Amino acid sequence: MSWIIKNGKLVNTFEFKSQTELATFLVKIAKYADEIHHHPDYEVFQCSKVTFSLFTHDKNGITELDYKLSDFISSQFSLDV
């Protein structure tokens, strides 16, 4: 489960056992994103899956901030699973 570059964005999909686990995970990610002033695009589907698409909007591309956020997201997922 690794991040790929697709259409100029870092992209990864994560699957959870329930929508409650997914919601709890998203709150952790949102709090961290607020701390670093970077906000990911994400899509929730099938009630327990989420796809993140990371890129820096004002730079119109992938920056170190996106890699920092992707590392955090991956580390939190590995703690939850």
Residue pairs with C-beta under 8 A, 6 or more apart in sequence:
1 12
1 14
1 74
1 77
2 12
3 10
3 11
3 12
3 54
3 70
3 74
4 10
4 11
4 12
5 11
5 62
6 53
8 55
8 60
8 61
8 62
9 41
9 53
9 54
9 55
9 62
10 52
10 53
10 54
10 55
10 62
10 66
10 67
10 70
11 51
11 52
11 53
11 54
12 51
12 52
12 70
12 73
12 74
13 49
13 50
13 51
13 52
14 25
14 49
14 50
14 51
14 52
14 73
14 77
15 48
15 49
16 22
16 25
16 48
16 49
16 50
16 80
17 48
18 48
19 47
19 48
21 48
21 80
22 44
22 47
22 48
22 49
22 50
24 80
25 50
25 76
25 77
25 80
26 42
26 44
26 50
28 76
29 40
29 72
29 73
29 76
32 69
32 72
32 76
33 39
33 40
33 69
36 65
36 68
36 69
38 56
38 65
38 66
38 68
38 69
40 52
40 53
40 54
40 69
40 73
41 52
41 53
41 54
41 55
42 50
42 51
42 52
42 53
43 50
43 51
43 53
44 50
45 51
52 70
52 73
54 62
54 66
54 69
54 70
55 61
55 62
55 63
55 66
56 62
56 63
56 65
56 66
